[in-house]
Amino acid sequence: MPLLTRVRRLFGTSHVIHECRRCGTKLDGEFDTCSNCDSDDIARYDIG
């Protein structure tokens, strides 16, 4: 069984991670700017 299939079964629903592309800070929820470095370049990763 592929690893991604196992992870999906383990965690169930999809998960979204927001991360600053400049400094790598993980953000809780959707933000327009990073709370650490004030960059507006925020990445959104949909896991699952």
QUIFEN-V412030 format. One line per field, one symbol per residue. phi: phi as a letter, one per 30 degrees, with the letter a starting at -180 (. if undefined). psi: psi as a letter, one per 30 degrees, with the letter a starting at -180 (. if undefined). burial: + if it has 9 or more other C-alpha atoms within 8 Angstrom, else -. Layout:
# QUIFEN-V412030
phi = ???
psi = ???
burial = ???
This chain:
# QUIFEN-V412030
phi = .deddddeddciddbcccbdddciddcdicbdbddcbidccccbcccj
psi = kkeeeeeeeefcllkkkkkkfefgkkkjaklflkfeggkgikkkkjk.
burial = -----+++-----+--++++------+-----++----+-++------
